[in-house]
Amino acid sequence: MFLKEANLSSIEREMVRLIAREYPDQLIAQHLNKTEKDVKIHIASIGKKLNAKTRAEIVTKAYRYQLLP
């Protein structure tokens, strides 16, 4: 599976990168000019798309599916 095949939006792809760098929601929101609530919604969406329940699972699956370098 590659990044585009995961059906992640460009914002979600960037969030996965920031999550992997251990950015908290507040910093992700600032970096992407979003609200923390928007970030939480996107992270939940990413989790559903990758079948991941935690941020750690999102990162693990992102590496496993070659979504991160």
N, C-alpha and C positions, 0 to 999 in steps of 0.2 A: 504494500500500500504506500502510495506517495501522498504528499501533502494535498495536492489538488483532489485526489481521489477520496480523501477524508471529508470532502465537502465543507471544509472550514473556510470562513470568510477571511479576507485579508486582515481584518482587525483580530479575528480569532487566532490566525497564524502568528501575528505579532505578539499576542497575549501568551501563547504557548512559549515563545522565545523568552519573554520576560518572566514567566512562571519558572522556567528552567534556570533562570539567573537568580531565582529566589526573591524577586520583587514582591513586596506586599501589595495588596489591593490599592492602597492609597497612592503608592508610587506608580503603579500601572495606570491608574486613572490620570495622574498628572502627566505622565509621559505621552498618553494617547489623547489627552484633552477630553476625558470622559468623566462621568461621576462614578463614585465607588459602587453605587447601585448598578449602573450599567456594566461595570467590570464583573460584579457578582453574577449578573444575568448571563454574560458572555461565557464566563467560566463554567457555569452550569450547563450551558449549551455545548461547550467543548467536551465536557464530561460525558454527556449523553452521546455525542457523536463518536467518541472514542471508547465508550463503555467503561468509563473510569469514574470512581467515586471520590477520589481525593486528588489534590494537586500533585502529590507524589506519583500517583497512578497515571495522571495526565502526562507527566514528564517521562515516566518509564515507557509508556506506550508510544509517545512521540519519538523517542529514540528507537524503540523496537520497529516501528513502522517507517523509519527513516524520515521523520518529519523535522528532525533537528540534525544539524551536522555533527 
